[in-house]
Amino acid sequence: MIIAAGNDKLFKSLCEVLEIPNIATDEMYKTNSLRSQNIDKLKLIIEDKLKHKNTDEWIKVMENLKIPCGPIFNIKQAVENPQIKERNMIVKSFHKNIGEFKSAGNPIKMSTYKDEKTRGDIPDLDEHRDKILKEFS
C-alpha cells in the first residue's frame, strides 16, 4: 500500500494508528526533513507494524483518520478496478490483421470532448500520411 503522511500532523496520526507514538517525537523523525534523511530505518519500523493487518484493514483505519493512503494494484487488479472502467481508461480498437483488442484510453478528460468506448479502425503505417501532411501545409 501507499501512505502519504507528508507532514508532521499526518505523520503523528500515522504513528498513533501504528501504535508507535514515540517515533513521532524521536529526534531522528521529528520533521519531514529528518524522516527523509532516516527513511531506511523508518521504513523498516513502519513495515514491521503494517504486517499485523491486511491492506484493506489498514486503509479503512487510515481513511477514517484522514491519512492519505491506498492500495497498490498489480496489473490485473488495476485493469479490473471499477474506476478504470468508469473513466474509460481501457478502450476497444480494431485492426484488420489483429482483430479486436483493448488498449489504453486517453487519460486526459475534458467535458467538451466525447470519449468513446471504442476507437476507429487502426490504420497501417503511413496509411494517412498524405492526408495529414496536407493538413499541415
JOBELZI-V708940 format. One record per run of one state. SS is the DSSP state (~ for helix, > for strand, _ for the rest). FROM is the first residue (numbers start at 0). LEN is the number of residues. If there is no record, write none. Layout:
SS|FROM|LEN ; SS|FROM|LEN
//
This chain:
_|0|1 ; >|1|2 ; _|3|4 ; ~|7|10 ; _|17|3 ; ~|20|5 ; _|25|6 ; ~|31|6 ; _|37|1 ; ~|38|12 ; _|50|4 ; ~|54|10 ; _|64|4 ; >|68|2 ; _|70|4 ; ~|74|6 ; _|80|1 ; ~|81|5 ; _|86|3 ; >|89|6 ; _|95|3 ; >|98|6 ; _|104|13 ; >|117|4 ; _|121|7 ; ~|128|8 ; _|136|1
//
